[in-house]
Amino acid sequence: FNASFALDPAHVVAPVHRRTFGSFVEHMGRCVYTGIYEPGHPSADEEGFRTDVLDLTRELGVTTVRYPGGNFVSGYRWEDGIGPVADRPRRRDLAWHSVETNEVGLDEFARWCAKADVELMYAVNLGTRGIEEALDVHEYANHPAGTALSDLRVANGTKEPHNIRMWCLGNEMDGPWQIGHRTALEYGRLAAATARALRAADPTIELVACGSSGAAMPTFGSWEATVLEECYDVVDYISCHAYYEEHDGDLGSFLASAVDMDRFVAGVAATADAVGAKLRSRKKIQISFDEWNVWYLSRFQAEPPSAGWPVAPRVIEDQYHVADAVAFGGLLISLLRNSDRVTAACLAQLVNVIAPIRSEPGGPAWRQTTFHPFATTSRLARGNVLAVTMDAPSYETARYGEVPLVDAVATHDPSSGDVSVFAVNRDQSSPAGVTVDLRAFGGSLTVAEAWTLADDDLRASNTVDAPDRVTLHRTPDVTLDGTLLRVPLPPVSWTALRLS
Ligand code: AHR
């Protein structure tokens, strides 16, 4: 079957925001311990950070990293993780039923971020704690010197402030599973008061209020409205979290997960704008999609709760296959398409825990299937997101109704002239012949690179024994005939092209 669209450099949706390619490191499972940090590992540097994981993090093209949670943060005492490591307490982590050794804390993580060349995005605990502790960690992290907590940071070996720009006001406070879960009004007031206090310390920081933990939450919509009515003037972002999985063999719906993400963003943007209109505000609240991924959550929920209090247990180490990577590539297309509202996003998580990077204790690190669409999209999406009006046949899905068989987004970098196209074919049996009309660019473009992720075995994945079983292949038979680009997309595939 055929699909087509036209691109025009004048039809700009929004700039590509580098923060769209953020990720997330939570003190959960093996994300920190034996993930980013493993003293004694053959690749560990002098501070105990795994350089094999650092190399893969850089290759992934991650820009910002949210830390330290997640559900973990709602019971976390940030000061447990500073000062001499030998003096740090071991504590129960009630969110993941494990023991937190606190060997890694804010200063270590900030040093890891500098090595990985990523921006640190910090979440404060508004579960068991409140305004005072948020101010304390801000003073410790960002105040230059000359106060009790900034001097403590200097005494602990970090002279320059960490200068963290983005602060999350708690995590998933709408979720009954969250320690310190609150109603929307309770949370909205706490978020507003915390935001005002933090802004009194530094009016230039960017603040993220908790939105819904998922569009299926019973409070979705009313949560955002109530929270924003309380804190609209003092926050910059409302968060969205969404995880997708294939339910009961319904691959058709799963491959169309981006449709749900589009609708989620549209719903939150409309709700935020309604509050803004009511408040007669000119300000637009942005969306921080600070947890998104494929996650086989129903399998995790079906497992018995973990016994005992282990350190760094194996938790939700989902092994991704080809179809997961195609659905995942579609989610990246949705995030880019929504760049007029989604100006920050975090792939949850970075290493081992539902992650694009896997590592074994004492062993190797490798790329999951989902690593490839992320790394290539982060590398090629530059400049401006362009509008795409897709002309493609559609199919019926059980979850999302009728959806197009092909989805795509494109970017144009006015400084280099490069045009990048990202596309998925959701059809399970037929290849798609996609034509892209490039007349608006004149006739000077050529195909610089074209990559496809597809496989006859949709369930193939990368493992410690076969780390490169699934990887990108050069897209065969791409042609650019004058100003008409033709790209063949295999069934259930993700493709990225750069024209220069
Ligand atoms: O990313 C795993 C968990 O998912 C996070 O801790 C929580 O915020 C979300 O429910």
Residues whose N, C-alpha, C, O or C-beta is under 5 A from the ligand:
A	BS01	AHR	G70 N71 F72 E172 A348
